[in-house]
Amino acid sequence: MIWGGANFLNQTIWTGDNLDILRGFNSECIDLIYLDPPFNSNANYAAPIGSLAAGAAFKDTWGLDDINLAWHGEIKHDYPGLYSLLQATREIHGDSMMSYLIYMAIRIMELRRVLKPTGSIYLHCDPTAGHYLKLLMDAIFGKKNFRNEIVWCYTGPGSPNMRQFNRKHDTIYWYSIGETWVFNADAVRINHHGKTQANFKEGLRGSGFSEGKYELANGKVPETWWAQEKGNGFAIAARQKGQYVGYPTQKPIALLRRISRASSNEGDTILDPFCGCATACIAAELENRQWVGIDISPKAADLVEERLMNEMGVFHKGIHRTDYSTTHGYRYSDSLQ
């Protein structure tokens, strides 16, 4: 197996099944992974006609036909405890949940392989299957490498006949590979609210403000509750003028820029294996990171180029677009042993 060097170009978008493409990556070549995969929502999604993302679509319904029998053996061999858990979900939820989790598990196994020893992964999910994905991540990355559960809160209308609380949050699980990871606290500090600043006293102890003077001047490290507030750009993308391209599950760019700043350095390589409308790629470019993305839809490559031109003016380099179906499906590292 080959380690340590990228066998791809910066600013590449692959079109195709991300599992086949990931298996062509060298090991330990990625600094940061952000993934916003399907949530097992039992729905299919398509961008509206006339939007910038028109033509982009993906399904989020799952059955036994969506998984390869060989994946069972790979998971059972490498993570027998996880395989037992996946089998148990079939007893509780039926074929759909088990199929979805097997689909995710085999891909997350590859994502762990391509991360550098100091790398991090952020998995974006919702309550539909988030509790099972957490167990899956614990099994593959190790419970001790769980860093944070981040809750992204947003607002929006609910049904007039609701019989439960209005669900307006997603969850992001952050894991490192090991005991050394990148966290740039100063790059993500935010200002204190005025009332907090007024009551802030230098040298205050026992309240979380042990370095009072520094923190008052430079702001605080955000809590794990990331809420939509005026001017912070954390509202859902569909409510932000000039940002929404019509992609059905588009995330706000401010969310991805914070993750990029926190867990990578300038020049590092960021991977989004479910890149959709390529928000993570755009955020990486704006933060002077290298990036690569994978999506099943050919529209992803068009979107990243158009969005970069809109965000940054003339995009002078152009992206590298690869239709994976035109290449051989062997594992790159295996060919060099």
Residue pairs with C-beta under 8 A, 6 or more apart in sequence:
1 27
1 333
1 334
1 337
2 26
2 27
2 332
2 333
2 336
2 337
3 26
3 27
3 28
3 29
4 26
4 27
4 28
4 29
5 26
5 29
6 25
6 26
6 29
6 30
6 269
7 24
7 25
7 26
7 29
7 332
8 25
8 292
9 320
10 269
10 290
10 291
10 292
11 281
11 285
11 290
11 291
11 292
11 317
11 318
11 319
11 320
12 292
12 293
12 319
12 320
12 321
12 322
13 275
13 278
13 281
13 292
13 293
13 294
13 295
13 300
13 301
13 304
13 319
13 320
13 321
13 322
14 21
14 292
14 293
14 294
14 295
14 322
14 324
15 294
15 295
15 296
15 297
15 298
15 300
15 301
15 321
15 322
15 323
15 324
15 325
16 294
16 296
16 323
16 324
16 325
17 296
17 324
18 107
18 273
18 274
18 294
18 295
18 296
19 106
19 107
19 110
20 324
20 329
21 294
21 324
22 107
22 110
22 111
22 114
22 273
22 294
23 110
23 331
24 327
24 329
24 330
24 331
24 332
25 110
25 114
25 332
26 114
26 332
26 333
27 113
27 114
27 333
28 113
28 114
28 115
28 116
28 117
28 119
29 114
29 116
29 269
30 114
30 115
30 116
30 119
30 269
30 270
30 271
31 115
31 116
31 118
31 119
31 120
31 182
31 264
31 265
31 268
31 269
31 270
32 119
32 120
32 121
32 122
32 182
32 259
32 260
32 263
32 264
32 268
32 269
32 270
32 271
32 289
33 111
33 114
33 115
33 119
33 120
33 121
33 122
33 270
33 271
33 272
33 273
34 121
34 122
34 124
34 256
34 259
34 270
34 271
34 272
34 280
35 111
35 121
35 122
35 123
35 124
35 272
35 273
35 274
36 124
36 249
36 251
36 272
36 274
36 276
36 280
37 104
37 107
37 123
37 124
37 125
37 273
37 274
38 58
38 59
38 60
38 100
38 274
39 60
39 125
39 126
39 128
39 129
40 60
40 62
40 96
40 97
40 100
40 128
40 129
41 60
41 128
42 60
42 61
42 96
43 60
43 61
44 57
44 58
44 59
44 60
44 61
45 57
45 58
45 59
45 60
45 248
45 249
46 56
46 57
46 248
47 53
47 54
47 55
47 56
47 57
47 245
47 246
47 247
47 248
47 299
48 54
48 246
50 246
51 245
51 246
51 247
52 245
52 246
52 303
52 306
52 307
53 245
53 246
53 247
53 250
53 277
53 299
53 303
54 246
55 297
55 299
56 247
56 276
56 277
56 297
56 299
56 300
56 303
57 297
58 276
58 296
58 297
61 96
62 95
62 96
62 97
62 99
62 100
62 103
63 95
63 96
63 99
64 95
64 99
66 99
66 100
66 103
67 99
67 102
67 103
71 102
71 103
71 105
71 106
72 83
72 102
74 106
74 109
75 82
75 83
75 86
75 102
75 105
75 106
75 109
76 83
78 109
79 105
79 109
79 139
79 140
81 139
82 105
82 135
82 136
82 139
82 140
85 132
85 135
85 136
85 139
86 98
86 101
86 102
86 105
87 98
89 97
89 98
89 101
89 132
90 97
90 98
97 129
97 132
100 129
101 129
101 132
101 133
101 136
104 133
104 136
105 136
105 140
107 273
108 123
108 136
108 137
108 140
109 140
111 121
111 271
111 273
112 121
112 140
112 141
112 177
114 271
115 121
115 177
116 177
117 177
117 178
117 180
118 176
118 177
118 178
118 180
118 181
118 182
119 176
119 177
119 181
120 147
120 174
120 175
120 176
120 177
120 181
120 182
120 263
120 264
121 141
121 174
121 175
122 150
122 172
122 173
122 174
122 259
122 263
123 133
123 137
123 172
123 173
123 175
124 170
124 171
124 172
124 251
125 133
125 170
125 171
125 172
125 173
126 169
126 170
126 171
127 167
127 171
130 171
130 173
133 173
134 149
134 173
137 146
137 173
137 175
138 146
141 175
141 176
141 177
145 175
145 176
145 177
145 178
146 173
146 174
146 175
147 174
147 175
147 176
147 181
148 173
148 174
148 224
149 171
149 172
149 173
149 174
149 224
150 171
150 172
150 173
150 174
150 224
150 225
150 226
151 169
151 170
151 171
151 172
151 224
151 225
151 226
152 169
152 170
152 171
152 172
152 226
152 234
152 255
153 168
153 169
153 225
153 226
153 227
153 228
154 168
154 169
154 227
154 228
154 234
154 235
154 236
155 168
155 228
155 235
156 168
156 236
156 239
158 166
172 259
174 263
181 263
182 262
182 263
182 264
182 265
182 268
183 262
183 263
184 261
184 262
184 263
184 265
185 221
186 218
187 261
187 262
188 221
188 222
188 258
188 261
188 262
189 218
189 219
189 220
189 221
189 222
190 219
190 220
190 222
190 232
191 219
192 200
192 215
192 216
192 219
192 220
197 216
200 209
200 212
200 215
200 216
201 212
202 212
202 213
202 216
203 212
203 213
204 210
204 212
209 215
222 258
226 234
226 255
226 258
227 234
228 234
228 235
228 236
232 254
233 240
233 252
233 253
233 254
233 255
234 252
234 254
234 255
235 252
236 252
237 243
237 244
237 247
237 250
237 251
237 252
237 253
237 279
238 244
238 250
240 252
242 310
243 252
243 253
244 250
245 277
245 303
245 306
245 307
247 276
247 277
247 303
249 276
250 276
250 277
250 279
251 279
252 279
253 279
253 282
253 283
253 286
256 279
256 280
256 282
256 283
256 284
257 283
257 286
257 287
259 283
260 270
260 280
260 283
260 284
260 287
260 289
261 287
264 270
264 287
264 289
266 287
266 288
266 289
267 288
267 289
267 290
268 289
268 290
269 289
269 290
269 291
269 292
270 280
270 281
270 284
270 289
270 290
270 291
270 292
271 291
271 292
271 293
271 294
272 278
272 280
272 281
272 291
272 292
272 293
272 294
273 293
273 294
274 294
274 295
275 281
275 293
275 294
275 295
275 300
275 304
276 295
276 297
276 300
277 300
277 303
277 304
277 307
278 293
278 295
278 300
278 303
278 304
278 307
280 291
280 293
281 291
281 292
281 293
281 304
282 304
282 307
282 308
282 311
284 290
284 291
285 291
285 308
285 311
285 312
286 311
286 312
293 300
293 304
298 323
301 319
301 321
304 319
305 315
305 318
305 319
308 315
308 319
309 315
